[in-house]
């Protein structure tokens, strides 16, 4: 319907036409005879505009928006109820709800229906889940589709008659939405969408299982784009994953997130980095740290890495069953072989662990031609990207299934190849670290 209001003069002009029953500034009511005439002529192939013009109605005055809306409404009414559907029933049916006091039996029946609906709802809803942020509860909401099914199930199970409107009001959905949901057209449309979703699910699973690494919606999007040249919207990926319960493992909330402010304690070594992780140059800011890797039999391995913070590429790593100085020194020696890749003003940043304050390590750092920087004591945020990498590694590897140290080393080796050369990263233009470094070098 057009938004243009009809003037008094225009209303009087339209009232003179025998096909018009009533006119207001917003609406035009046509006679039942004209509606039947319209349906007959329209089925014979005439356009709505032609039918109106032949009846002496000013199309420019009425507006094509009003004509199209009226024609669509009359055709729908005729398909549903035939000629009777074209009759104006507004005089005989005011649309006002029945206002009367409910009987005691009706009140009891409504209460029973309400209680049974809530019982079914409580069984369906799961317990509240938690987000990755510590102690933040996430409200679980029920989709309208589930509410419609719940109402239908409750009505059938308990043989509740004429309770649809009341139950829709109780659970917070519209009565028209309930009936529309079970229309044959709606059912067919959902079935077609379900078939499409099944196809998309198989494609997403292909990316999910790529090279045997666990992935979330973002990682799946980048894998599809980089490896299969398929572009799916991120929301679509998440919808399909939720629908088919394709679950990505999520790390437990880090207790350090609860810290309101980072501690400001005495620094035993200058912090040259100052959390300026991204400086626009590859091979300048290097981060290093050590983490433990538990595996079968209650055993532990240890992993030391050196990471280029600009490209997120792992330049060197060492796996050991011991936390001796050798794990840090060997990692640094492996980095020395790639010295041609590093910038002249490159420096390595770490925490204040005993490996990095040791004179042996500091001497080798200078020999390698690097500067040295350290986080403030007890401040994990100063080396946050390195901690984040360890978290992703533990999520995406199967180290806990390894039985020997050699199996751990093989799993880490496979993961490092995958991480550097295949695992796209959202903040690296969705490219893997090695490809992103090549792109930076070409630009430079």
Protein Blocks (a to p, Z undefined) as FASTA:
>chain_A
ZZbdcdfklmmmmmmpmkbmbdcfkbccddfklmmmmmmmmmnopafklmmmmnopafkl
nopklmmmmmmmmmmmmmmnommlmpccklmmnopacdddddfklmmmmmmmmmmmmmmm
mmmpccddddfbehiacdddddfklmmmmmmmmmmmnopghklmmmmmmnopafklmmmm
mpmklmmmmmmmmmmmmmmmmmmmmmmmgghiacdfklmmmmmmmmnopacdfklmmmmm
mmnopacddddddfklmpmbacddddfbdcfknopabgoighkaccddddddddehhiac
dddddddfklopafbdcddfbfcfklmmmmmmmmmmmmmmpcfkbccdddfbfklmpmkl
mmmmmmnopacddddehiaklmmmmmmmmmmmmmmpcklmpmbfklmmmmmmmmmmmmmm
mmccfkloopafklmmmmmmmmZZ
